[in-house]
Amino acid sequence: MTRRRMLSLCSNGFGSLALLGLMESKTFGNVLTSGRTKPLFPRPGHFGPRAKNVIFLYMDGGVSHIDTFDPKPLLAKENGNPIKMKIEPTQFNNNGGVLKSPWEFKRYGQSGIEVSDLFPHVATCVDDLAIIRSMVSDFSEHTNANYFLHTGHGLQGRPSMGAWVSYGLGSENQNLPGFVVINGGLIPSGGLDNFNSGFLPAHYQGSIFQSGESPIANINKSEPIPTLQRNKLDFVKQLDKRLLGRVGHTDEIESAITNYELAYRMQDTVPELADLRGESRRIKKLYGFDATYTHTRTYARQCLIARRLVERGVRFVELTCPRVKADRWDQHGNIRDGHYRNSLAIDQPIAALLMDLKSRGLFDETLVVWSGEFGRTPFSQGQDGRDHNPFGFSMWLAGGGIKGGTVYGATDEYGYKAVENVVTVHDMHATILHLLGIDHKQLTYRFSGRDIRLTDVYGDVITEILS
Amino acid sequence: MIKSTKHVYAALILFHVVSWNAFCDQNGFTTEQFGFFESYIRPILIENCYSCHASDTKQEGGLMLDSRSGWEKGGNRGPAIIPDDTDNSLLIQVISYTNPDLQMPPKSPLPDQIIDHFQRWVQMGAPDPRTEQTKPNGISLFDIKSRSNFWCYESVKATMPPEVQHKEWVANPIDQFILARLEEEGLTPADPADKRTLIRRMTYALTGLPPTPKEVDTFLAETSEDGYTGMVNRLLDSPHFGERWARHWMDLVRYAETRGHEGDYPIQNVWPYRDYLIRAFNNDIPYNQFVREHIAGDLLGSPRIHPQLGYNESVMGTAFYHLGEATHSPVDILEDEAVRIDNMIDVTSKTFLGLTVGCARCHDHKFDAISTKDYYSLFAIMANSRMTYASIHNPDKIADQAKTLRTEKSKIRQKLIDNWQIRTENLGRYLVATSRIRNQAKELFETKSQRHDFSQDLVIADFEGQDYGDWQATGEAFGLKPIRDNIELQKDVTSFKGIGFANSFSDGDKPQGKLTSPEFQVQRKFVNFLIGGGNHHNKTCINLVIDDQIVRTATGSNQAKMAAVTWDVSEFADKTAWLEIVDKHSGGWGHISLDHIVLTDLPTSPEFLYSEMAQQATSDAPNLEVGRLIQWANALKGTTIDKSEHPLHYWLKAIEELESKSPVNLQMLRKLKSDLKQRDGIALGDFRDGSFGDWYLGGVAFGQSPPAKGDILMSGRDRQINQLLPSIPSSVGATTQLPGALRSPTFTIEHDFINVHTLGRGNTIRIVLHNLQLIRDPIYGGLERQINNLRAQWQKFDLHRWKGHHAYIEILHNTGLDNFIAVDLVVAHNGKLPESFTIKSQQSSEQVLSFEELENLFDQRILSAFNDWQTGISDIYQLDLLNFLLQHKLLANSSDLNDSIIPYRQLESALPPDQRVVAMTDGNSRQMAVYTRGNPRNLAEPVSARFLEVLAGSNTPYQTSSSGRLQLAEDIINPNNPLTSRVMVNRVWHHLFGRGIVTTVDNFGLLGDLPSHPQLLDYLADQFVSNGWSVKDLIRTIVSSNTYRMSSQRSPESLKVDPDNRLLQSMNIRRLEAEAVRDGMLAVSGRLDRKMYGQSEVVHLTPFMIGRGKPEQSGPLDGNGKRSIYIELRRNFLPDMMLAFDLPIPFTTFGRRNSTNVPAQALTLMNSPFVTQQAEYWASQLMKQEIDSLEGRIEWMYQQAYSRLPSEDEVNQAATMLYDQGQEYNIPESESLHDRRIWKDFGHVLFNSKEFIYIF
């Protein structure tokens, strides 16, 4: 079916989602919710989705693509020599010669795609991955690049993609938020606004789940005994009913009351979600719960909770990285140590997540996305580091709607700049939305005098990686 | 259903808007639909069709596509478009290439997406506002004439209130406007609200707090209309009024106190702006003045001075520009500047004008009458303005004080001169005698060293053992044992003795701790030891303690390498002492290393023998005073004396040589004044001729003109004279305690380097590139430098990476006891400083035959140096010499001048504290250019500062040599500008009713909503201006209307006809804002601290407020009971509770907050520690009341929480709940009245009811 055909099947005039957006923004501050009394109820997309949920594995700090998923033999050959290309301004402008990768690349799977020794576990799943080797970003510093990757815009204040997705599709679980961030310890540069709802209503903002026993704020009952709370809430209900009796039918108060019921239920569902006692030892071992490296255990827990969340119908789950000793993937120096530690923390849990999703039949309805905000330079910074590189980097997608064992796009011989089938962050967003059944051009929200989308005025779906 | 609602709106609105043609001749099209046409259809038509199908071009096939009538009529083949019918619309067939006979555009089909747009447009009914051929040349979409024909640009019309049937309902003209519309729709206004509802509604609206039960009672007791007026006046006069309305304003200016981004760096001195807002609203500063101060408060000829506080209020308004986010290391600084300024324009235009000018950054506004040229004219204004931290004090008063101080200081200077002129003899004699003492001490030291019996030394600690032995370690820092072999940590420590040493870096700088020695007797003259690590006095140190007093202390010098230190302890002979090695510092260099502590008679250097030698020398030469001699000897301690930079180097060398042979040549250095010629460098600033040229002076520190004579620096707490300054411009003409700055005009960087010839202490030179104020590593750190050199030097800045960029140089005086900066030359060059700017030294030599001759020569030199300093011609060598003598108290100095210094000190202490506010200051006017498609590297036509053409009525640039902000301010507040007054009255209306007359309060443009009551809006705007822009009068008028006093009970008819209540048949029900929810709890619980103003309370950090730049300390859970407006707002650490209740993220103007319903709100009220803490506090207040019935207690709490009494049913239900809780807690019924737990639970419940957080 062509897009045009799909559109014509869609409601007349604006797409149904855009219309909803307009309706919502036409309503006024205090009654924002009355346009959508149940803002997180599931809603249909523009067309049939290939995936229901997204797990976004965010690689904070900018993973070096040339040390992970984009092999460049030329680097070894020219190691130490000046790079034969124009060098763009870098963050530190302390640029050295070509720096070869400390890791070897080997071919894996039927597809024979090369993956570096940093990811021995993920490599075994390479036939499930579509690797894009031609990503570009507009920004070469963390904060702007993070905002851009998350919100499609380099500045603070726009809604994160998770917020857009739950705004577009609602949630299938009415006892949990639609967009959850499982924090491993590192909040990206730019702070929590990477996960915010921007100008979208607050329903859609990312809820930050900590890895401890109380994953979200104020989820633990303030009363020592459940009855004490129940008594209170029963009385609150009486008061509120009486109030409604006095003031008559009022949308916002009614939904505030409903809201208490959700909050009340969340007090149970959220701790239940974080309680992993019911998971088998085999599964825990698969994820890396008994790994010797402590940060592998952290990420294993995050990945397992991610699976539990998508199992429960949470629309968009994002994972931040654990706080390894060498900081995020941002190795301006000693890349050998820093990248090793970061990959050691996440490799086994990610592979386990992919396998576990498959064995539970969730793989086909879950889109797993792995990406940093930019890549790193093929030339060195100082002796043994790499600076930021927004001109070319790699990411991969797997799961629902993705053609596994694919490599799309390419960088130049050094891996410095994307040269073939260049993919922008907007393209990535368009593709993710597409897989969820949303036309990225029609998912809009009226703010500041214009209809704003996640993809701004850009973005094309990368059909070549779709199954 | 949805569609019909929209039609109702459209109908309601269209009826009242007669001025805008596009809405007149079309039926039922919405703004969005026209927007679709403008976005997706019109540009395509122009680009692809007009060249053949427009009225002024070929009109091929008779078809014209440049007007609605053109396609309606169609060409030779009939109508081109049939609305709602894509299949039969010829145009669609043709562009879809489905019609084999005709395919357009002829060469290749349009992209699918565009064809989709056309299909959707036709399905919509082909909304097309083009009434005639509006584009004669068919090129530009932008036609200011046709666009300015929109309601919001039309002048405010003073309309007579309309006639109404039910005149009895009318309390003031507002009611006529409202009632007239209701009557037209056959609606009846709701009944008046009851008095309790009213006072609660009004108290929250005007002060953001609930009424107290007493206030409620007073109001209930009043039965006349006066009671209402009295309440209104009381609330308008309440100091809390300003807090409430300042907070509304802060939403508009994206108020925050940090920069967000990666480091979330603080924006210094933001809170004075918040206080300014509160005072401005409380004092009802006319809104036009308030706006004038925001736009150009720094430039006003006579700023508004606060009558009591003496503040310069006007300058504080300009803080708003600088509250946006910012990064410290933009890789693309041009783009970064564009983004920063874009945010300023966005906020400025939305806040004051209700226009989204920001949309015109990349292209002419898609809908509004705003061109890119308009945008870049404002851009020029912002780009030519600069950030500063301005003093908040009355500038005239400060200038007067500075003048008096200057006069007083010149008296001191004169006294000093008088004093010295008679006191410069005999210096030479001491110089020679001291030099000899030094030599003798050196010889003696060598002899002693050779003969010393080290076995007689008493080792206190060598840290060679497996543990600390009888030393006691406390805290974590020193670990359990000394470092051995230096294999663990701290690998860079060197110069220790043996293999072990004590070190507090066990786990980095953070841990703290202490090592304490056992007691010992002081049985030798000296204590020697090796020390390394941090230079933090009292914090990373070794102390010698005798009789519980620290008698000696030493620190490292921020070096890992250990250095030898000697303490002369001869005065403590045989006393009992002990040592402590302390680490009380956790930041950088927060550690210490120690080794080899011994009691010995052999010091580590000959200097410790000076006093012994001096005694000996005076017994040989009775005309020398032993005290002065020791002073001289001490002055010459240290190592730099052997280097030629030392002011006495050549003299001491000559003395040494004289001792062995005679005569000798004494070398003399003299700086040559160079003449100034331009070669391959240029002077950006040259103040040597007594003028600051085109540089800008901020504050008073630098005076009005550079000084002609040598100056003195008054420093230290006691304001002594320890430093003479050359006759170059410095920041301390009057005092070190007043702020000021010297700034260059903005220039284009054309050279690789900039050198600044400067001296100073604790002050700063910055190169501000494209207004980048957050100057930091990794990229920009080199552009800001702390100046800490007391002798004039060239400070070199490397700018080669930024050639072609714009910058200005900023020389900042940071106030402090000892701080100053002096500058005379700023030179741009390409590597080698041009000869004409090098300050050359000339060497001369003079033959000296004897000590006596040398002594005389030295005395003469001092005198001439002193005379040269006075007249302003001294060179740096002369000043070095004088300052050396001065600082070591070898000259009669200021201690003799105390009588003169005391009045000066008194004047200084009368100065106001150095309080600043982040503010604007002007730079030079520069033409800017339109950035094509917003790209700062793609410049189009030049533009100069001016106002928006549609409002100014012309595009003539301002005649100005500076930014043009002052003119902009006047243009914005010009009563002929229809927007400023309308936008503000609409904001006030919005806050009082929960919705503006124009609902999109920040956007009055085409994509905003149309006013529900346009004539009322104009009536209010007109009144507002003619009442002197008084916000309080405006509020008074509105709340005195019957409209405001209606109940929130909707009538069924109104629900049907006007579901969103745009016509105000009743009052809107609203949820309280985040701040009001929190403040309301504090007020009810009794915890509210009503103290106003001042530094913000540190934000309380919950475990969920995480990320980079997190503050080290968390503030108290209840913010010390302060109102929310006083809680610090850090961009990356906004308080959870505020966010849950829709505090806007401060990135742009938010005139209208969201009001959502999210579980986080319920969870906060149910479980947040703050809420339960307040319930607890409230209960403890209740316990103090002398109410001894259950019912009485319930009533007491009800009145506080809801401003009303409970019904009988409610009392019964409450009693049941209290009983149930008591059962759970196992509280006997007899105790229930006094058990705080159940009352805390009851209070908690009242907070959780919707009645607490909604206003009716």
HADDOCK unambig.tbl for C-alpha pairs under 7 A between the chains (distance, minus, plus):
assign (segid A and resid 4 and name CA) (segid B and resid 116 and name CA) 6.57 0.50 0.50
assign (segid A and resid 12 and name CA) (segid B and resid 123 and name CA) 6.74 0.50 0.50
assign (segid A and resid 13 and name CA) (segid B and resid 120 and name CA) 5.05 0.50 0.50
assign (segid A and resid 13 and name CA) (segid B and resid 121 and name CA) 6.99 0.50 0.50
assign (segid A and resid 13 and name CA) (segid B and resid 123 and name CA) 5.91 0.50 0.50
assign (segid A and resid 13 and name CA) (segid B and resid 124 and name CA) 5.46 0.50 0.50
assign (segid A and resid 29 and name CA) (segid B and resid 1152 and name CA) 6.36 0.50 0.50
assign (segid A and resid 29 and name CA) (segid B and resid 1153 and name CA) 6.05 0.50 0.50
assign (segid A and resid 29 and name CA) (segid B and resid 1154 and name CA) 4.93 0.50 0.50
assign (segid A and resid 29 and name CA) (segid B and resid 1155 and name CA) 5.67 0.50 0.50
assign (segid A and resid 30 and name CA) (segid B and resid 1070 and name CA) 6.10 0.50 0.50
assign (segid A and resid 30 and name CA) (segid B and resid 1154 and name CA) 6.61 0.50 0.50
assign (segid A and resid 30 and name CA) (segid B and resid 1155 and name CA) 4.85 0.50 0.50
assign (segid A and resid 32 and name CA) (segid B and resid 1155 and name CA) 6.58 0.50 0.50
assign (segid A and resid 32 and name CA) (segid B and resid 1156 and name CA) 6.63 0.50 0.50
assign (segid A and resid 33 and name CA) (segid B and resid 1156 and name CA) 6.32 0.50 0.50
assign (segid A and resid 89 and name CA) (segid B and resid 331 and name CA) 6.87 0.50 0.50
assign (segid A and resid 90 and name CA) (segid B and resid 331 and name CA) 6.78 0.50 0.50
assign (segid A and resid 91 and name CA) (segid B and resid 331 and name CA) 6.01 0.50 0.50
assign (segid A and resid 91 and name CA) (segid B and resid 779 and name CA) 6.70 0.50 0.50
assign (segid A and resid 92 and name CA) (segid B and resid 778 and name CA) 5.70 0.50 0.50
assign (segid A and resid 92 and name CA) (segid B and resid 779 and name CA) 6.03 0.50 0.50
assign (segid A and resid 140 and name CA) (segid B and resid 331 and name CA) 6.82 0.50 0.50
assign (segid A and resid 143 and name CA) (segid B and resid 261 and name CA) 5.70 0.50 0.50
assign (segid A and resid 143 and name CA) (segid B and resid 262 and name CA) 5.72 0.50 0.50
assign (segid A and resid 156 and name CA) (segid B and resid 1147 and name CA) 6.53 0.50 0.50
assign (segid A and resid 157 and name CA) (segid B and resid 1145 and name CA) 6.63 0.50 0.50
assign (segid A and resid 157 and name CA) (segid B and resid 1147 and name CA) 5.92 0.50 0.50
assign (segid A and resid 186 and name CA) (segid B and resid 1107 and name CA) 6.89 0.50 0.50
assign (segid A and resid 187 and name CA) (segid B and resid 1106 and name CA) 6.75 0.50 0.50
assign (segid A and resid 187 and name CA) (segid B and resid 1107 and name CA) 4.80 0.50 0.50
assign (segid A and resid 188 and name CA) (segid B and resid 1107 and name CA) 6.93 0.50 0.50
assign (segid A and resid 189 and name CA) (segid B and resid 261 and name CA) 6.57 0.50 0.50
assign (segid A and resid 189 and name CA) (segid B and resid 262 and name CA) 4.61 0.50 0.50
assign (segid A and resid 189 and name CA) (segid B and resid 1108 and name CA) 6.51 0.50 0.50
assign (segid A and resid 190 and name CA) (segid B and resid 260 and name CA) 6.66 0.50 0.50
assign (segid A and resid 190 and name CA) (segid B and resid 261 and name CA) 4.50 0.50 0.50
assign (segid A and resid 190 and name CA) (segid B and resid 262 and name CA) 5.12 0.50 0.50
assign (segid A and resid 191 and name CA) (segid B and resid 1107 and name CA) 5.51 0.50 0.50
assign (segid A and resid 191 and name CA) (segid B and resid 1108 and name CA) 6.87 0.50 0.50
assign (segid A and resid 191 and name CA) (segid B and resid 1132 and name CA) 5.50 0.50 0.50
assign (segid A and resid 192 and name CA) (segid B and resid 1132 and name CA) 6.72 0.50 0.50
assign (segid A and resid 201 and name CA) (segid B and resid 1154 and name CA) 6.65 0.50 0.50
assign (segid A and resid 201 and name CA) (segid B and resid 1156 and name CA) 6.38 0.50 0.50
assign (segid A and resid 202 and name CA) (segid B and resid 1156 and name CA) 6.37 0.50 0.50
assign (segid A and resid 202 and name CA) (segid B and resid 1158 and name CA) 6.91 0.50 0.50
assign (segid A and resid 203 and name CA) (segid B and resid 1158 and name CA) 5.61 0.50 0.50
assign (segid A and resid 217 and name CA) (segid B and resid 1104 and name CA) 6.66 0.50 0.50
assign (segid A and resid 218 and name CA) (segid B and resid 1163 and name CA) 5.64 0.50 0.50
assign (segid A and resid 218 and name CA) (segid B and resid 1164 and name CA) 5.91 0.50 0.50
assign (segid A and resid 218 and name CA) (segid B and resid 1167 and name CA) 5.11 0.50 0.50
assign (segid A and resid 218 and name CA) (segid B and resid 1168 and name CA) 5.27 0.50 0.50
assign (segid A and resid 219 and name CA) (segid B and resid 1163 and name CA) 6.47 0.50 0.50
assign (segid A and resid 219 and name CA) (segid B and resid 1167 and name CA) 6.96 0.50 0.50
assign (segid A and resid 220 and name CA) (segid B and resid 1167 and name CA) 6.72 0.50 0.50
assign (segid A and resid 221 and name CA) (segid B and resid 1167 and name CA) 5.62 0.50 0.50
assign (segid A and resid 222 and name CA) (segid B and resid 1167 and name CA) 4.82 0.50 0.50
assign (segid A and resid 228 and name CA) (segid B and resid 1221 and name CA) 6.27 0.50 0.50
assign (segid A and resid 228 and name CA) (segid B and resid 1224 and name CA) 6.96 0.50 0.50
assign (segid A and resid 231 and name CA) (segid B and resid 1217 and name CA) 6.65 0.50 0.50
assign (segid A and resid 232 and name CA) (segid B and resid 1245 and name CA) 5.90 0.50 0.50
assign (segid A and resid 235 and name CA) (segid B and resid 1217 and name CA) 6.73 0.50 0.50
assign (segid A and resid 236 and name CA) (segid B and resid 1245 and name CA) 5.95 0.50 0.50
assign (segid A and resid 236 and name CA) (segid B and resid 1248 and name CA) 6.50 0.50 0.50
assign (segid A and resid 236 and name CA) (segid B and resid 1249 and name CA) 5.42 0.50 0.50
assign (segid A and resid 239 and name CA) (segid B and resid 1249 and name CA) 6.36 0.50 0.50
assign (segid A and resid 240 and name CA) (segid B and resid 1249 and name CA) 6.03 0.50 0.50
assign (segid A and resid 240 and name CA) (segid B and resid 1250 and name CA) 6.15 0.50 0.50
assign (segid A and resid 243 and name CA) (segid B and resid 1251 and name CA) 6.92 0.50 0.50
assign (segid A and resid 247 and name CA) (segid B and resid 1049 and name CA) 6.38 0.50 0.50
assign (segid A and resid 253 and name CA) (segid B and resid 1250 and name CA) 6.93 0.50 0.50
assign (segid A and resid 255 and name CA) (segid B and resid 1157 and name CA) 6.99 0.50 0.50
assign (segid A and resid 256 and name CA) (segid B and resid 1157 and name CA) 5.79 0.50 0.50
assign (segid A and resid 259 and name CA) (segid B and resid 1157 and name CA) 6.74 0.50 0.50
assign (segid A and resid 259 and name CA) (segid B and resid 1158 and name CA) 6.47 0.50 0.50
assign (segid A and resid 259 and name CA) (segid B and resid 1159 and name CA) 5.57 0.50 0.50
assign (segid A and resid 259 and name CA) (segid B and resid 1162 and name CA) 6.77 0.50 0.50
assign (segid A and resid 260 and name CA) (segid B and resid 1159 and name CA) 6.67 0.50 0.50
assign (segid A and resid 260 and name CA) (segid B and resid 1162 and name CA) 5.41 0.50 0.50
assign (segid A and resid 262 and name CA) (segid B and resid 1159 and name CA) 6.42 0.50 0.50
assign (segid A and resid 263 and name CA) (segid B and resid 1159 and name CA) 4.93 0.50 0.50
assign (segid A and resid 263 and name CA) (segid B and resid 1162 and name CA) 6.05 0.50 0.50
assign (segid A and resid 263 and name CA) (segid B and resid 1163 and name CA) 5.86 0.50 0.50
assign (segid A and resid 448 and name CA) (segid B and resid 356 and name CA) 6.98 0.50 0.50
assign (segid A and resid 449 and name CA) (segid B and resid 356 and name CA) 6.90 0.50 0.50
assign (segid A and resid 449 and name CA) (segid B and resid 1003 and name CA) 6.60 0.50 0.50
assign (segid A and resid 449 and name CA) (segid B and resid 1007 and name CA) 5.24 0.50 0.50
assign (segid A and resid 449 and name CA) (segid B and resid 1008 and name CA) 6.24 0.50 0.50
